[in-house]
Amino acid sequence: MKDFIHKDYVQCLAANRLNTFDLVWAYQHEWFEEPNSRRGGWSGVCRLQLSTGEETFNVFLKRQEDHQYRTLWHPFAGEPTFACEFRMLMYLQKRGVPAQVPVFFGQRIVDGHVRAILMTEELVGFKSLQDIINDLSSEKKASVSAQHQILRGAAAAVRRLHAARILHRSLYPKHLFVRWPSESVPEVVVIDLERSRFKWLSTIRTVYDLATLNRRVAYLRQPARMFFFLQYLGVPRLNWWHKFLCRLIIMRTAKNK
């Protein structure tokens, strides 16, 4: 399989001797997050600073070995989870859905072991929704309107993801990254798409992902969570179908606690 290199990073990766699979795999750097061992293999993340001589860029380098999942197209051996994430990033990019920018991707079989590499741009100036909400909660003069702006942006991002027929499957507040300069409209990006899947039924996308998110934002008061739901639906009030969806989300939230 031919390696992918983003056209804007071809010269930069070559200058930093990170323009081939073997060079990237062999690169020694401290872990940004300790590698996790699951699925019979391992997966880890490093944060690198690349230089062109004139500019510097921060990227996240993710490497994994024998860290696969089974799919309809790969029912026995499975495929690397980073392969799924890379496909999703490219797909969302084409659909105009805000997502991380892939810089490098490649996969190999070495001595019987399946290896994969995914390098992405760092999200400069972004913080997780979880941290943003915590920051607002700690500010004595934090307004409801400020919280609503953030929740409106997050709801729009999830709605666009679902409109692209993608089910995230791990939609936690830490996977929604927000950049909110001063009082402007917040920019929200969905990250960690390695477990995401295409789902044609919109009800499944809505109920599964929003139940996961609802379970993880229990610290938000009920009016704030209802505001998010209304913004996600794009309606001023709930009709009978929306109320039915809400009940399904609540039931699934309680079931998986």
C-alpha positions in Angstrom: 0.0 0.0 0.0 1.3 3.4 -1.0 2.0 5.8 2.0 0.0 9.0 2.2 1.7 12.3 2.8 -0.2 15.5 2.8 0.9 17.8 0.0 1.7 20.7 2.3 4.0 18.5 4.4 6.0 16.7 1.7 9.1 19.0 2.0 8.8 19.4 5.8 8.8 15.6 6.4 11.7 15.1 4.0 13.7 17.9 5.8 13.0 16.1 9.1 13.8 12.6 7.7 10.3 11.4 8.4 9.1 10.9 4.8 9.1 7.1 4.7 7.3 4.4 6.8 10.5 2.9 8.1 12.0 6.3 9.1 8.8 7.3 11.0 8.5 3.9 12.6 12.1 4.0 13.9 11.8 7.5 15.2 12.7 7.7 18.9 10.7 10.1 21.1 9.1 10.1 24.5 5.4 9.1 24.7 2.8 11.7 24.9 0.5 9.1 26.2 1.7 5.7 27.5 1.0 2.9 25.0 -2.0 0.8 25.6 -2.1 -2.9 25.1 -5.4 -4.1 23.7 -6.7 -6.3 20.8 -3.5 -8.5 21.1 -1.2 -5.6 20.3 -0.2 -2.1 21.3 -0.8 1.6 20.3 0.9 4.8 21.4 1.1 8.5 20.8 4.1 11.0 20.6 4.0 14.8 20.1 6.6 16.0 17.7 7.9 19.4 16.6 8.8 19.6 13.0 10.9 22.4 11.5 11.3 23.7 8.0 14.1 26.2 9.0 11.6 29.0 8.8 8.6 27.6 10.6 7.8 25.0 13.2 4.8 22.7 13.3 3.5 20.4 16.0 2.1 17.0 15.0 0.9 14.0 16.8 2.5 10.7 15.8 0.5 7.6 16.5 2.0 4.1 16.0 0.5 0.7 16.5 1.3 -3.0 16.1 -1.2 -5.8 15.8 -3.9 -3.4 17.1 -6.7 -4.5 14.8 -10.5 -4.9 14.7 -12.7 -7.1 12.6 -15.0 -5.6 10.0 -17.3 -6.8 7.3 -14.5 -6.5 4.7 -11.8 -7.9 7.1 -13.8 -10.5 9.2 -10.9 -12.8 10.1 -7.5 -10.9 10.3 -9.1 -7.5 10.9 -7.4 -4.2 10.0 -5.5 -1.6 12.0 -7.7 0.9 13.9 -5.6 3.7 12.5 -6.6 2.7 8.9 -10.2 3.3 9.9 -9.4 6.6 11.5 -7.4 7.7 8.4 -10.3 6.8 6.1 -12.7 8.7 8.3 -10.5 11.8 8.3 -10.3 11.8 4.5 -14.0 11.2 4.2 -15.0 14.0 6.6 -12.5 16.3 4.8 -14.3 15.7 1.5 -17.7 16.3 3.2 -16.6 19.6 4.8 -16.9 18.3 8.3 -14.2 19.8 10.7 -11.7 17.1 11.6 -8.0 16.8 12.2 -5.7 17.1 9.2 -3.8 13.8 8.4 -0.1 14.5 7.6 1.1 10.9 7.1 -0.4 7.4 7.0 1.0 4.1 6.2 0.8 0.4 7.1 3.0 -2.6 6.7 3.3 -6.3 7.6 6.7 -6.9 9.2 7.7 -10.4 10.3 4.1 -11.3 10.5 3.1 -8.2 12.6 0.7 -5.6 11.3 2.1 -2.1 11.8 0.3 1.2 11.2 1.3 4.9 11.5 -1.0 7.9 11.5 0.4 11.5 11.9 -2.0 14.4 12.3 -1.7 18.2 12.8 -1.9 19.5 16.3 -5.1 21.4 17.0 -3.5 24.7 18.0 -5.5 26.8 20.4 -8.1 24.1 21.1 -9.2 22.7 24.4 -11.5 19.8 25.1 -15.2 20.5 25.7 -14.7 18.9 29.1 -12.0 21.5 30.0 -13.9 24.4 28.6 -17.0 23.6 30.6 -14.8 23.1 33.7 -13.2 26.5 33.1 -16.6 28.2 32.7 -17.9 26.5 35.9 -14.9 27.8 37.9 -15.5 31.4 36.8 -17.7 33.3 39.2 -19.0 35.6 36.4 -19.4 32.9 33.8 -22.7 33.6 32.0 -25.3 31.2 30.8 -24.9 32.8 27.3 -21.2 31.8 27.2 -22.1 28.2 28.1 -24.8 28.2 25.4 -22.4 29.4 22.8 -20.0 26.5 23.5 -22.9 24.0 23.6 -24.3 25.4 20.4 -21.0 24.9 18.6 -20.5 21.4 20.0 -24.1 20.4 19.0 -23.5 21.7 15.4 -20.3 19.7 15.1 -22.0 16.5 16.2 -25.0 17.2 13.9 -22.6 17.6 11.0 -20.8 14.3 11.9 -24.1 12.5 12.0 -25.3 14.1 8.8 -22.3 12.5 7.1 -23.7 9.2 8.3 -20.9 8.6 10.9 -21.5 7.0 14.3 -18.6 8.1 16.5 -19.0 5.3 19.1 -16.9 7.0 21.8 -18.4 10.5 21.9 -17.0 11.8 25.2 -16.5 15.5 26.0 -12.7 15.0 25.7 -13.3 14.0 22.0 -14.9 17.4 21.2 -12.2 20.0 20.8 -13.1 23.7 21.0 -11.3 26.9 19.9 -13.1 29.9 21.2 -11.2 33.2 20.7 -12.8 36.0 22.8 -16.6 36.1 22.2 -16.6 34.9 18.6 -18.4 31.8 17.3 -16.6 28.7 18.7 -14.9 26.3 16.3 -15.4 22.6 17.2 -13.6 19.6 15.9 -14.4 15.9 16.6 -11.3 13.8 17.3 -10.4 10.1 17.9 -12.4 8.5 15.1 -10.7 5.1 15.1 -13.8 3.4 16.4 -16.2 5.3 14.2 -18.4 3.5 11.7 -20.9 4.3 8.9 -24.5 3.9 10.1 -27.3 4.5 7.7 -30.1 4.8 10.3 -30.0 8.3 11.7 -31.9 7.1 14.9 -29.0 4.8 15.8 -26.4 7.6 15.3 -28.4 10.0 17.4 -29.3 7.6 20.3 -26.0 5.8 20.6 -23.7 8.8 20.5 -25.9 11.2 22.5 -26.4 8.6 25.2 -22.7 8.2 25.5 -22.2 12.0 25.7 -25.1 12.5 28.1 -23.6 9.9 30.4 -20.3 11.7 30.4 -21.7 15.2 31.0 -23.7 14.4 34.1 -22.0 17.4 35.8 -24.1 19.7 33.4 -27.5 20.7 34.7 -30.5 19.3 32.9 -31.5 22.6 31.2 -28.0 22.8 29.7 -28.2 19.3 28.3 -31.7 20.0 26.9 -30.4 23.1 25.3 -27.6 21.0 23.6 -30.3 18.5 22.4 -32.5 21.3 20.9 -29.4 22.8 19.2 -28.4 19.4 17.8 -32.0 18.9 16.4 -32.1 22.5 15.2 -35.6 23.1 16.6 -37.0 25.6 19.2 -39.1 22.9 21.0 -39.6 19.2 21.0 -42.3 17.4 19.0 -43.5 13.9 19.7 -40.7 12.3 17.7 -38.0 14.3 19.4 -39.5 13.4 22.8 -39.4 9.8 21.8 -35.7 10.1 20.8 -35.0 11.9 24.2 -36.6 8.9 26.1 -34.5 6.5 24.1 -31.3 8.5 24.9 -32.2 8.6 28.6 -33.0 4.9 28.7 -29.7 4.0 27.0 -27.8 6.4 29.3 -29.2 4.7 32.4 -28.6 1.2 30.9 -24.9 1.7 30.3 -24.0 3.5 33.6 
